[in-house]
């Protein structure tokens, strides 16, 4: 989701080094406590995430049954190019959770 909490309102054009932001949300619909991890990639290269002003390689979340987590998360493209795929990969208990991951497309221009 984009910063307004609506699907599709994410940044579509960025400059190299400029932070884009999206809202990520996880809800534990399992009947037991679960561990989740989110990693990001841009152009199939691992990307750093920024959450609450802190840069991280991944986000780890522990959730009780039916507990929800959601935060605005930043990502920073480092290379120029059109149609760069920004992927957010969700893992549950160390395994990829979805066959098709969440992604968005951005155009990245020089500063």
PyMOL CGO cylinders between C-alpha atoms (Angstrom):
from pymol import cmd
from pymol.cgo import CYLINDER

trace = [
    CYLINDER, 0.00, 0.00, 0.00, 1.04, 3.56, -0.47, 0.3, 1, 1, 1, 1, 1, 1,
    CYLINDER, 1.04, 3.56, -0.47, 1.50, 6.03, 2.40, 0.3, 1, 1, 1, 1, 1, 1,
    CYLINDER, 1.50, 6.03, 2.40, -2.23, 6.86, 2.44, 0.3, 1, 1, 1, 1, 1, 1,
    CYLINDER, -2.23, 6.86, 2.44, -3.05, 3.22, 3.15, 0.3, 1, 1, 1, 1, 1, 1,
    CYLINDER, -3.05, 3.22, 3.15, -4.55, 2.54, -0.29, 0.3, 1, 1, 1, 1, 1, 1,
    CYLINDER, -4.55, 2.54, -0.29, -3.37, -0.01, -2.82, 0.3, 1, 1, 1, 1, 1, 1,
    CYLINDER, -3.37, -0.01, -2.82, -1.63, 1.70, -5.72, 0.3, 1, 1, 1, 1, 1, 1,
    CYLINDER, -1.63, 1.70, -5.72, -0.73, 4.98, -3.99, 0.3, 1, 1, 1, 1, 1, 1,
    CYLINDER, -0.73, 4.98, -3.99, 2.93, 4.09, -3.72, 0.3, 1, 1, 1, 1, 1, 1,
    CYLINDER, 2.93, 4.09, -3.72, 5.72, 6.15, -5.35, 0.3, 1, 1, 1, 1, 1, 1,
    CYLINDER, 5.72, 6.15, -5.35, 6.14, 5.32, -9.02, 0.3, 1, 1, 1, 1, 1, 1,
    CYLINDER, 6.14, 5.32, -9.02, 9.04, 7.68, -9.79, 0.3, 1, 1, 1, 1, 1, 1,
    CYLINDER, 9.04, 7.68, -9.79, 12.12, 8.17, -7.62, 0.3, 1, 1, 1, 1, 1, 1,
    CYLINDER, 12.12, 8.17, -7.62, 15.64, 9.54, -7.92, 0.3, 1, 1, 1, 1, 1, 1,
    CYLINDER, 15.64, 9.54, -7.92, 18.68, 7.39, -7.11, 0.3, 1, 1, 1, 1, 1, 1,
    CYLINDER, 18.68, 7.39, -7.11, 19.10, 7.43, -3.33, 0.3, 1, 1, 1, 1, 1, 1,
    CYLINDER, 19.10, 7.43, -3.33, 15.59, 8.82, -2.74, 0.3, 1, 1, 1, 1, 1, 1,
    CYLINDER, 15.59, 8.82, -2.74, 13.44, 6.89, -0.31, 0.3, 1, 1, 1, 1, 1, 1,
    CYLINDER, 13.44, 6.89, -0.31, 10.17, 5.42, -1.47, 0.3, 1, 1, 1, 1, 1, 1,
    CYLINDER, 10.17, 5.42, -1.47, 7.63, 4.37, 1.16, 0.3, 1, 1, 1, 1, 1, 1,
    CYLINDER, 7.63, 4.37, 1.16, 4.98, 1.70, 1.30, 0.3, 1, 1, 1, 1, 1, 1,
    CYLINDER, 4.98, 1.70, 1.30, 2.84, 0.34, 4.13, 0.3, 1, 1, 1, 1, 1, 1,
    CYLINDER, 2.84, 0.34, 4.13, 3.39, -3.32, 4.92, 0.3, 1, 1, 1, 1, 1, 1,
    CYLINDER, 3.39, -3.32, 4.92, 0.92, -5.29, 6.98, 0.3, 1, 1, 1, 1, 1, 1,
    CYLINDER, 0.92, -5.29, 6.98, 0.95, -8.81, 8.41, 0.3, 1, 1, 1, 1, 1, 1,
    CYLINDER, 0.95, -8.81, 8.41, -1.90, -10.60, 10.19, 0.3, 1, 1, 1, 1, 1, 1,
    CYLINDER, -1.90, -10.60, 10.19, -1.38, -13.95, 11.87, 0.3, 1, 1, 1, 1, 1, 1,
    CYLINDER, -1.38, -13.95, 11.87, -4.36, -16.11, 10.89, 0.3, 1, 1, 1, 1, 1, 1,
    CYLINDER, -4.36, -16.11, 10.89, -2.68, -19.24, 12.24, 0.3, 1, 1, 1, 1, 1, 1,
    CYLINDER, -2.68, -19.24, 12.24, -3.96, -20.79, 15.45, 0.3, 1, 1, 1, 1, 1, 1,
    CYLINDER, -3.96, -20.79, 15.45, -0.55, -20.42, 17.10, 0.3, 1, 1, 1, 1, 1, 1,
    CYLINDER, -0.55, -20.42, 17.10, 2.20, -17.87, 17.64, 0.3, 1, 1, 1, 1, 1, 1,
    CYLINDER, 2.20, -17.87, 17.64, 4.23, -17.35, 14.46, 0.3, 1, 1, 1, 1, 1, 1,
    CYLINDER, 4.23, -17.35, 14.46, 7.51, -15.72, 13.48, 0.3, 1, 1, 1, 1, 1, 1,
    CYLINDER, 7.51, -15.72, 13.48, 7.55, -13.59, 10.34, 0.3, 1, 1, 1, 1, 1, 1,
    CYLINDER, 7.55, -13.59, 10.34, 10.38, -11.95, 8.43, 0.3, 1, 1, 1, 1, 1, 1,
    CYLINDER, 10.38, -11.95, 8.43, 10.25, -9.49, 5.54, 0.3, 1, 1, 1, 1, 1, 1,
    CYLINDER, 10.25, -9.49, 5.54, 13.11, -8.88, 3.11, 0.3, 1, 1, 1, 1, 1, 1,
    CYLINDER, 13.11, -8.88, 3.11, 13.17, -6.52, 0.15, 0.3, 1, 1, 1, 1, 1, 1,
    CYLINDER, 13.17, -6.52, 0.15, 14.83, -6.69, -3.22, 0.3, 1, 1, 1, 1, 1, 1,
    CYLINDER, 14.83, -6.69, -3.22, 15.19, -4.22, -6.07, 0.3, 1, 1, 1, 1, 1, 1,
    CYLINDER, 15.19, -4.22, -6.07, 16.13, -5.62, -9.48, 0.3, 1, 1, 1, 1, 1, 1,
    CYLINDER, 16.13, -5.62, -9.48, 16.74, -9.00, -7.83, 0.3, 1, 1, 1, 1, 1, 1,
    CYLINDER, 16.74, -9.00, -7.83, 19.37, -7.50, -5.50, 0.3, 1, 1, 1, 1, 1, 1,
    CYLINDER, 19.37, -7.50, -5.50, 18.83, -7.42, -1.74, 0.3, 1, 1, 1, 1, 1, 1,
    CYLINDER, 18.83, -7.42, -1.74, 17.76, -3.96, -0.59, 0.3, 1, 1, 1, 1, 1, 1,
    CYLINDER, 17.76, -3.96, -0.59, 17.86, -2.26, 2.78, 0.3, 1, 1, 1, 1, 1, 1,
    CYLINDER, 17.86, -2.26, 2.78, 14.59, -1.35, 4.46, 0.3, 1, 1, 1, 1, 1, 1,
    CYLINDER, 14.59, -1.35, 4.46, 14.02, 1.72, 6.63, 0.3, 1, 1, 1, 1, 1, 1,
    CYLINDER, 14.02, 1.72, 6.63, 11.54, 1.52, 9.44, 0.3, 1, 1, 1, 1, 1, 1,
    CYLINDER, 11.54, 1.52, 9.44, 11.05, 4.20, 12.09, 0.3, 1, 1, 1, 1, 1, 1,
    CYLINDER, 11.05, 4.20, 12.09, 14.29, 5.89, 10.97, 0.3, 1, 1, 1, 1, 1, 1,
    CYLINDER, 14.29, 5.89, 10.97, 16.40, 2.75, 11.30, 0.3, 1, 1, 1, 1, 1, 1,
    CYLINDER, 16.40, 2.75, 11.30, 17.96, 0.95, 8.33, 0.3, 1, 1, 1, 1, 1, 1,
    CYLINDER, 17.96, 0.95, 8.33, 17.64, -2.84, 8.40, 0.3, 1, 1, 1, 1, 1, 1,
    CYLINDER, 17.64, -2.84, 8.40, 18.39, -5.78, 6.16, 0.3, 1, 1, 1, 1, 1, 1,
    CYLINDER, 18.39, -5.78, 6.16, 15.15, -7.41, 7.24, 0.3, 1, 1, 1, 1, 1, 1,
    CYLINDER, 15.15, -7.41, 7.24, 12.16, -6.93, 9.50, 0.3, 1, 1, 1, 1, 1, 1,
    CYLINDER, 12.16, -6.93, 9.50, 11.33, -9.58, 12.09, 0.3, 1, 1, 1, 1, 1, 1,
    CYLINDER, 11.33, -9.58, 12.09, 7.92, -9.80, 13.75, 0.3, 1, 1, 1, 1, 1, 1,
    CYLINDER, 7.92, -9.80, 13.75, 6.46, -12.26, 16.29, 0.3, 1, 1, 1, 1, 1, 1,
    CYLINDER, 6.46, -12.26, 16.29, 2.65, -12.37, 16.30, 0.3, 1, 1, 1, 1, 1, 1,
    CYLINDER, 2.65, -12.37, 16.30, 0.09, -14.12, 18.44, 0.3, 1, 1, 1, 1, 1, 1,
    CYLINDER, 0.09, -14.12, 18.44, -2.99, -15.67, 16.74, 0.3, 1, 1, 1, 1, 1, 1,
    CYLINDER, -2.99, -15.67, 16.74, -5.10, -12.97, 15.02, 0.3, 1, 1, 1, 1, 1, 1,
    CYLINDER, -5.10, -12.97, 15.02, -2.59, -10.26, 16.01, 0.3, 1, 1, 1, 1, 1, 1,
    CYLINDER, -2.59, -10.26, 16.01, -1.78, -7.69, 13.32, 0.3, 1, 1, 1, 1, 1, 1,
    CYLINDER, -1.78, -7.69, 13.32, 1.34, -5.63, 12.56, 0.3, 1, 1, 1, 1, 1, 1,
    CYLINDER, 1.34, -5.63, 12.56, 1.62, -2.74, 10.12, 0.3, 1, 1, 1, 1, 1, 1,
    CYLINDER, 1.62, -2.74, 10.12, 4.23, -0.04, 9.50, 0.3, 1, 1, 1, 1, 1, 1,
    CYLINDER, 4.23, -0.04, 9.50, 5.35, 2.42, 6.86, 0.3, 1, 1, 1, 1, 1, 1,
    CYLINDER, 5.35, 2.42, 6.86, 8.55, 1.00, 5.38, 0.3, 1, 1, 1, 1, 1, 1,
    CYLINDER, 8.55, 1.00, 5.38, 11.10, 2.83, 3.27, 0.3, 1, 1, 1, 1, 1, 1,
    CYLINDER, 11.10, 2.83, 3.27, 13.23, 1.45, 0.44, 0.3, 1, 1, 1, 1, 1, 1,
    CYLINDER, 13.23, 1.45, 0.44, 16.01, 3.23, -1.47, 0.3, 1, 1, 1, 1, 1, 1,
    CYLINDER, 16.01, 3.23, -1.47, 16.91, 2.36, -5.08, 0.3, 1, 1, 1, 1, 1, 1,
    CYLINDER, 16.91, 2.36, -5.08, 20.63, 2.65, -5.84, 0.3, 1, 1, 1, 1, 1, 1,
    CYLINDER, 20.63, 2.65, -5.84, 20.57, 2.36, -9.66, 0.3, 1, 1, 1, 1, 1, 1,
    CYLINDER, 20.57, 2.36, -9.66, 18.77, 4.17, -12.45, 0.3, 1, 1, 1, 1, 1, 1,
    CYLINDER, 18.77, 4.17, -12.45, 16.34, 2.38, -14.72, 0.3, 1, 1, 1, 1, 1, 1,
    CYLINDER, 16.34, 2.38, -14.72, 12.77, 2.00, -15.89, 0.3, 1, 1, 1, 1, 1, 1,
    CYLINDER, 12.77, 2.00, -15.89, 10.36, -0.57, -14.51, 0.3, 1, 1, 1, 1, 1, 1,
    CYLINDER, 10.36, -0.57, -14.51, 12.44, -1.63, -11.54, 0.3, 1, 1, 1, 1, 1, 1,
    CYLINDER, 12.44, -1.63, -11.54, 10.68, -4.36, -9.59, 0.3, 1, 1, 1, 1, 1, 1,
    CYLINDER, 10.68, -4.36, -9.59, 10.67, -3.75, -5.85, 0.3, 1, 1, 1, 1, 1, 1,
    CYLINDER, 10.67, -3.75, -5.85, 9.77, -7.02, -4.09, 0.3, 1, 1, 1, 1, 1, 1,
    CYLINDER, 9.77, -7.02, -4.09, 8.79, -7.58, -0.49, 0.3, 1, 1, 1, 1, 1, 1,
    CYLINDER, 8.79, -7.58, -0.49, 9.28, -11.23, 0.46, 0.3, 1, 1, 1, 1, 1, 1,
    CYLINDER, 9.28, -11.23, 0.46, 7.41, -12.56, 3.50, 0.3, 1, 1, 1, 1, 1, 1,
    CYLINDER, 7.41, -12.56, 3.50, 8.77, -15.57, 5.37, 0.3, 1, 1, 1, 1, 1, 1,
    CYLINDER, 8.77, -15.57, 5.37, 6.91, -17.50, 8.06, 0.3, 1, 1, 1, 1, 1, 1,
    CYLINDER, 6.91, -17.50, 8.06, 9.00, -19.65, 10.35, 0.3, 1, 1, 1, 1, 1, 1,
    CYLINDER, 9.00, -19.65, 10.35, 11.93, -19.35, 7.92, 0.3, 1, 1, 1, 1, 1, 1,
    CYLINDER, 11.93, -19.35, 7.92, 10.07, -20.44, 4.76, 0.3, 1, 1, 1, 1, 1, 1,
    CYLINDER, 10.07, -20.44, 4.76, 8.67, -18.21, 1.99, 0.3, 1, 1, 1, 1, 1, 1,
    CYLINDER, 8.67, -18.21, 1.99, 5.01, -17.69, 2.86, 0.3, 1, 1, 1, 1, 1, 1,
    CYLINDER, 5.01, -17.69, 2.86, 3.55, -16.87, -0.56, 0.3, 1, 1, 1, 1, 1, 1,
    CYLINDER, 3.55, -16.87, -0.56, 4.29, -18.34, -3.95, 0.3, 1, 1, 1, 1, 1, 1,
    CYLINDER, 4.29, -18.34, -3.95, 3.75, -14.90, -5.52, 0.3, 1, 1, 1, 1, 1, 1,
    CYLINDER, 3.75, -14.90, -5.52, 5.36, -12.11, -3.51, 0.3, 1, 1, 1, 1, 1, 1,
    CYLINDER, 5.36, -12.11, -3.51, 4.17, -8.54, -3.09, 0.3, 1, 1, 1, 1, 1, 1,
    CYLINDER, 4.17, -8.54, -3.09, 5.87, -6.17, -5.51, 0.3, 1, 1, 1, 1, 1, 1,
    CYLINDER, 5.87, -6.17, -5.51, 5.61, -2.75, -7.08, 0.3, 1, 1, 1, 1, 1, 1,
    CYLINDER, 5.61, -2.75, -7.08, 7.25, -1.06, -10.04, 0.3, 1, 1, 1, 1, 1, 1,
    CYLINDER, 7.25, -1.06, -10.04, 9.27, 2.18, -9.92, 0.3, 1, 1, 1, 1, 1, 1,
    CYLINDER, 9.27, 2.18, -9.92, 11.13, 4.30, -12.43, 0.3, 1, 1, 1, 1, 1, 1,
    CYLINDER, 11.13, 4.30, -12.43, 14.45, 5.57, -11.05, 0.3, 1, 1, 1, 1, 1, 1,
    CYLINDER, 14.45, 5.57, -11.05, 16.20, 8.63, -12.52, 0.3, 1, 1, 1, 1, 1, 1,
    CYLINDER, 16.20, 8.63, -12.52, 19.58, 10.21, -11.84, 0.3, 1, 1, 1, 1, 1, 1,
    CYLINDER, 19.58, 10.21, -11.84, 19.77, 12.89, -9.18, 0.3, 1, 1, 1, 1, 1, 1,
]
cmd.load_cgo(trace, "trace")
